[in-house]
Amino acid sequence: MTTQEMTPEKSIKLISQVINEAKSKFEENGAMYIMWGVLVALASLAQFALLKHEYYSISYYPYFLLPLGAIVCLIYYYKKEKAKTNQISTIISVVWTIVGLNIMILGFLFGYHLKTFLIPFILLLLGIGYVITGRAIRSKLIIFSGILINISGFVCFTLEWINHSLLMGIVSLLFVLIPGIVLKINYNKRNV
């Protein structure tokens, strides 16, 4: 077996190939961004409506949609995992698994204790996940979305608690759904 010496050009080409593979896996057609944007917006805005109508004891019920979204997401990416994978896509998968599990644990196990700090912390975690993903796949759109989600988490700390779910719904529409639609449009243009 012979070994080839890696020239700087070959190294750069290999690194670019790995990044592009990861980018195509996570940026792909925007389907998961669209799904999560719609799902989180629906759950958040439904909670806001329940709170405004003083249904406090059941105001968290809409968030039971999110574990269903997680199952859809796991199935979707499990099917894609059978395809070629690389270190960057593996790292991104781990980041989102950890972020998602932390959000579920915070929401369903510690939501009562966190009370008015729950949604700001969730937004901060989501922002971090988006920035890491955007940086890994070199997507300025996802990085920008992540930064804005993160900033909105800090803004959320300053709002009256009853408006937290409203902010989360708006953030989901603006910084998750819309970027997902942009990714879908770009994907369709590339694959015509």
N, C-alpha and C positions, 0 to 999 in steps of 0.2 A: 504494500500500500504506500502510495506516495503522498506527501503533503505539499500543499502549495503555499507559497509565501503570500501573505495578504499585502497588497499594495494599498496605499492610502485611497486610491480610486475605488478599488474593490471593497474596502472597508466601508466607505461612504455609501456605495451602491447597496451593500448588504444591510446597513443600518436603515437606509431609506426604504428598502423593500419591507423590512420588519415593521416599520412605522406605518407604511401604507396598508399592510395587511391588517394591523390592529385598527387603523382608521376605518377601513372598509367594514370591519366587524362591528365596531361600536357606533360609527357615524351612519353607516349603511344607508337605509332608506328612511330613517327618522321615525320608524314605526313605534319603537319603544318610547321615544320622547313624546310622540303624539299621544300614545296610550296613557302614560303617566301624567302628562299635562292635563288631559281631560279628566282622568280619574281623581287626581288630587284636587283639581278645581271643583269638580262636582261634590266631593266629600266635604271640602272646606266651605264652599258656599252653602251647602245644605246645613252644615253645622251653624253657620252664621245665621241662617234663617230660623233654625230651631232656637237659638239663643235669643234672637230678637223677639220671638213669640213666647219667650219664657219657658221653653221646654228644656230646662237645664238638666234634668235627670237623664234624658235620652240624647242630649246634644252630641255625644260622641259616637252614636250609632252609625252615622254615615262613613266613619273611618273603617268600619268592618269590610268595606269594599277593597281596601288596600291589600290585605293578605291575598285576596283573589287576584289582584293585579300582580302580586309577587309570584304566584303560582304560574300565571300566564307567562310572565317574564322568564322564570326558570325553565319552563318547557321550551319557549322560543330559543333561549340561548343554549339549552341542552342539545337541541337539534343542530344548531350552528356549531357547537363544539366538536361535532363529528367531523367537521371540516378542519382544514389546517389551522393550527393555533400557534402562537408565538409568546415570548416572554412578556411583551407589552400588553397583549390582550389578556393574558393570565393575570397580570398585576391589576389591570382595570377591573376584571371580574372579581378579584379579591377585594378591592377597594369598595365596589358597590355591594358586595355581599356583606361586608362589615358595616358600611353605612346603613344599608337596609335593615340589618338585624338590630343595630343600635337604635334606629328610629322605631322599629316595632317594639323593642323592649322598653324604651322610654315611654312610648305612647300607651302601651297596654299594661305594663307592670308598674311604671312610676309616674304615670300621668296625674294621678291623684295627688302625689307628693309635690310634683313640679308645678302644678296648677298653671299660673299665668306665665311661667317660663318655658312651658313645653314647646309651643310653636316657634318661639325665637330660637331655641336650641335645635329644633328640627331644621329650620331654615339655614342655620349655620352649618350643620352637618351636610345638608344638600349642596350648599355653596362650595364647601371643601371638595366633595365628590366630583362636582362639575368642573372645578378648576383643575383638579388632578387629571381627570379624563381629557379635558380640552388640551392640557399641556402635553399629555402622553401622545395624543393623536394629532397634535399640532393644528387644532381647530380654534381659530380666534373667536368664532361665534360661541362655542361652548365655554371657552375661558371667560368671555365677556358675560355670558349668562350666569356662570358660576359666581363671578365677582358681584354682580347685581343681586343674586339670590343671597349671598353672604351679607352684603350691605343691608338688604331688607330684613335679615335676621336681627341685626343691631337696631334698626329702626323700630322693629316690632317691640323691643324692650321698652320703648318710650310711649307706645300706644296704650289706650285703655284696653284691658284684656278682652272685652267683648268684640273688638275689631280685629283681633289676631287672626281668626279664621278667614275673615274677609281679605286681609292682606295676603294670606297664604294662597287663597283662591286666585287673586289677581296676579301674584307672582307666578303661579303655575301656568296661567294663561299666557302671560307676557314672556317669561323666561324659560319655559319648558315646552309648551305647546307651539308657540310661534317659531322658535328655533327648530323644532321637529318638522314643522311644515316647510321651512326653508330647506332643511336637509332633504326632505321628500322631493321638493321641486328640483333641487340640484341633482339628486339621484336619478330622477326621471330624465333630466336633460342629458346626463352622462350615458344613460342606458336606453336611448331611443333607437 
